[in-house]
Amino acid sequence: MYIRCPIAEFDDPRNFIVGRIIQVDDFTENVTVAFLDPFGFRNYYENIPEKAELPYDYVKRCTLHRESYVIYRGNRYKILSALKEDEWYYYYLKEEFTDKVIKVREDVIDAPFNCGRISPAEQLRSYEFQNPAWYFGRNVVSKTVKVLDNSVFGFKELAGCKIFLKEHQLRTIMRCLQEKNCRVMLADEVGMGKTIEAASVLKVYTLHNSNKRVLIAVPRPLVAQWRAELLIKFEITPGNNVNDNYVELIAEEDIEKYINSRWDFVIADEAHKLLANKRLYTYFHSLSKRSENILLLSATPVQQKKEAYLALLQLIMPDKYDQFSIEDFQTLVEKQKNITKSTYLVLQDFDDYIDNIADTLEDGENPLENDDCTDLFDDIQNGLRRISRLIEDEGFDKVLSEINLESEDYGKGAIQEALLYARIISLKKILSEIDVDIWKMNFHIEQSEKSNMSLIQIRTLTSIQHMKLLLIG
């Protein structure tokens, strides 16, 4: 038979679950109760035992909730009603995918631990302040609310939207919200969710600002799609919105009609296509100069096309990049490319170097006397010296001087440190000339099976004035 019992705080219980008695010990006046979990609910709750031995006084007879699902002979049924005959409860069950209704005794039913039902009068006599059938759900909600209350800025507002954000989208949204003014280009590949990212940023913006004017300009074929996504997923509609904010959604081909109005936030989709239309580019460039916030959605810029690359930067930060010559820009990009290439070559040599040391030690030889090891060490040092000449940093030169083949780890730790230092300094020092923020440094550490040493493969995502560009793969 099914009973209801506390799971903790037996002297003053508040939390209860339902279980089936599987053994009775009249001598000790204890019962052994199994707490069944046919649907895997235990994964979502803490401290739910599979079995427990309890005194008679701790258990109370109960029924199972109507509409609850149970298992009978391997099939899933829904409880329609209960009927007590003698000392047993019998349940009318409806098979899940048919109209078949059967009557079975409770001891052959597998019911989950959270579907027990007891008289409200009994609950009042026990001084229960909450319906135990709802306790677990409310407990999960309570914990979730606490997480949201302590989450990063903007996350709580997005939790109520009808969206599922992937990890890269969360990082992008949070990055856009870090600065006082949002001047960003989202340059993900097609299908990575740029529209959701932009709408999420807008949602947080409208909830934390008032009396702002927002202009969303997209290609004419995308207007209906944007309108639907903003409404259905974010409850944002063209016109007046929350906090007296005003949102205008237009086809970018009609931008001329709106160029003389005040806009606090401008969002433009398919920004890369503006480069082929001088008239539209000029209008959006003017809007960018007069707006506090601008968010552009674009295909990933091709760095080899320096003029287009710079033109996109000028849309984001016109006050800064309008005076930037293509020659200076190309020099900096080429310098970064050379650093990237040199770093990649050193990483390859470093990988081979670790493997050779491991093989040499396994053969019982001394790596200091192995020609392959010493040759690779020399190649690594020469590559790091080339990087040193490019970045011209005294700190890096000091790290480089500490690399010693005769050290305990044959210089592997110092080489790793030099590679990390080179990437950080090159991005900060060289590209800071064009106001680059380091958006993410993702150092992927792999463990070598042979040497148990960390092999570093550095993949660095940077942003040129908050642009999402892949500089090293």
Secondary structure as the mmCIF struct_conf table of DSSP 4:
data_model
#
loop_
_struct_conf.conf_type_id
_struct_conf.id
_struct_conf.beg_label_comp_id
_struct_conf.beg_label_asym_id
_struct_conf.beg_label_seq_id
_struct_conf.end_label_comp_id
_struct_conf.end_label_asym_id
_struct_conf.end_label_seq_id
STRN STRN1 TYR A 2 PRO A 6
BEND BEND1 ILE A 7 ALA A 8
TURN_TY1_P TURN_TY1_P1 PHE A 10 ASP A 11
BEND BEND2 ASP A 12 ASP A 12
STRN STRN2 PHE A 16 ASP A 25
TURN_TY1_P TURN_TY1_P2 ASP A 26 GLU A 29
STRN STRN3 ASN A 30 ALA A 34
TURN_TY1_P TURN_TY1_P3 PRO A 38 PHE A 39
HELX_RH_3T_P HELX_RH_3T_P1 PHE A 41 TYR A 44
BEND BEND3 TYR A 45 ASN A 47
BEND BEND4 GLU A 50 GLU A 50
STRN STRN4 LYS A 51 PRO A 55
HELX_RH_3T_P HELX_RH_3T_P2 TYR A 56 TYR A 58
STRN STRN5 LYS A 60 ARG A 61
STRN STRN6 THR A 63 LEU A 64
TURN_TY1_P TURN_TY1_P4 ARG A 66 GLU A 67
STRN STRN7 TYR A 69 TYR A 72
TURN_TY1_P TURN_TY1_P5 ARG A 73 GLY A 74
STRN STRN8 ASN A 75 GLU A 85
TURN_TY1_P TURN_TY1_P6 ASP A 86 GLU A 87
STRN STRN9 TRP A 88 GLU A 95
TURN_TY1_P TURN_TY1_P7 GLU A 96 PHE A 97
BEND BEND5 THR A 98 THR A 98
STRN STRN10 VAL A 101 ARG A 105
HELX_RH_3T_P HELX_RH_3T_P3 GLU A 106 VAL A 108
STRN STRN11 ASP A 110 ASP A 110
TURN_TY1_P TURN_TY1_P8 PHE A 113 ASN A 114
STRN STRN12 GLY A 116 ARG A 117
HELX_RH_AL_P HELX_RH_AL_P1 PRO A 120 ARG A 125
TURN_TY1_P TURN_TY1_P9 SER A 126 TYR A 127
BEND BEND6 GLN A 130 GLN A 130
HELX_RH_AL_P HELX_RH_AL_P2 PRO A 132 ASP A 149
TURN_TY1_P TURN_TY1_P10 ASN A 150 ASN A 150
BEND BEND7 SER A 151 SER A 151
HELX_LH_PP_P HELX_LH_PP_P1 VAL A 152 VAL A 152
TURN_TY1_P TURN_TY1_P11 PHE A 153 GLY A 154
HELX_RH_AL_P HELX_RH_AL_P3 PHE A 155 ALA A 159
TURN_TY1_P TURN_TY1_P12 GLY A 160 GLY A 160
BEND BEND8 CYS A 161 LYS A 162
HELX_RH_AL_P HELX_RH_AL_P4 GLU A 167 GLN A 178
BEND BEND9 GLU A 179 ASN A 181
STRN STRN13 ARG A 183 LEU A 186
HELX_LH_PP_P HELX_LH_PP_P2 ASP A 188 GLU A 189
TURN_TY1_P TURN_TY1_P13 VAL A 190 GLY A 191
BEND BEND10 MET A 192 MET A 192
HELX_RH_AL_P HELX_RH_AL_P5 LYS A 194 HIS A 208
BEND BEND11 ASN A 211 ASN A 211
STRN STRN14 ARG A 213 VAL A 218
HELX_RH_3T_P HELX_RH_3T_P4 ARG A 220 LEU A 222
HELX_RH_AL_P HELX_RH_AL_P6 VAL A 223 PHE A 234
BEND BEND12 PRO A 238 PRO A 238
STRN STRN15 GLY A 239 ASN A 240
HELX_RH_3T_P HELX_RH_3T_P5 VAL A 242 ASP A 244
STRN STRN16 TYR A 246 ALA A 251
HELX_RH_3T_P HELX_RH_3T_P6 GLU A 252 TYR A 258
TURN_TY1_P TURN_TY1_P14 ILE A 259 ASN A 260
BEND BEND13 SER A 261 SER A 261
BEND BEND14 ASP A 264 ASP A 264
STRN STRN17 PHE A 265 ALA A 268
BEND BEND15 ASP A 269 GLU A 270
HELX_RH_3T_P HELX_RH_3T_P7 ALA A 271 ALA A 276
HELX_RH_AL_P HELX_RH_AL_P7 LYS A 278 ARG A 290
BEND BEND16 GLU A 292 GLU A 292
STRN STRN18 ASN A 293 LEU A 297
HELX_LH_PP_P HELX_LH_PP_P3 ALA A 299 PRO A 301
TURN_TY1_P TURN_TY1_P15 GLN A 303 GLN A 304
HELX_RH_AL_P HELX_RH_AL_P8 LYS A 306 ILE A 316
HELX_RH_AL_P HELX_RH_AL_P9 PRO A 318 TYR A 321
TURN_TY1_P TURN_TY1_P16 ASP A 322 GLN A 323
HELX_RH_AL_P HELX_RH_AL_P10 ILE A 326 GLU A 362
TURN_TY1_P TURN_TY1_P17 ASP A 363 GLY A 364
HELX_RH_3T_P HELX_RH_3T_P8 PRO A 367 GLU A 369
HELX_RH_AL_P HELX_RH_AL_P11 ASP A 371 ILE A 391
HELX_RH_AL_P HELX_RH_AL_P12 GLU A 394 SER A 401
TURN_TY1_P TURN_TY1_P18 GLU A 402 GLU A 402
TURN_TY1_P TURN_TY1_P19 LEU A 405 GLU A 406
BEND BEND17 SER A 407 SER A 407
TURN_TY1_P TURN_TY1_P20 GLU A 408 GLY A 411
HELX_RH_AL_P HELX_RH_AL_P13 LYS A 412 LYS A 429
TURN_TY1_P TURN_TY1_P21 ILE A 430 ILE A 430
HELX_RH_3T_P HELX_RH_3T_P9 LEU A 431 ILE A 434
TURN_TY1_P TURN_TY1_P22 ASP A 435 ASP A 435
STRN STRN19 VAL A 436 GLN A 447
TURN_TY1_P TURN_TY1_P23 GLU A 449 SER A 451
HELX_LH_PP_P HELX_LH_PP_P4 MET A 453 MET A 453
STRN STRN20 SER A 454 ILE A 464
TURN_TY1_P TURN_TY1_P24 GLN A 465 GLN A 465
BEND BEND18 HIS A 466 HIS A 466
STRN STRN21 MET A 467 MET A 467
STRN STRN22 LEU A 469 LEU A 470
#
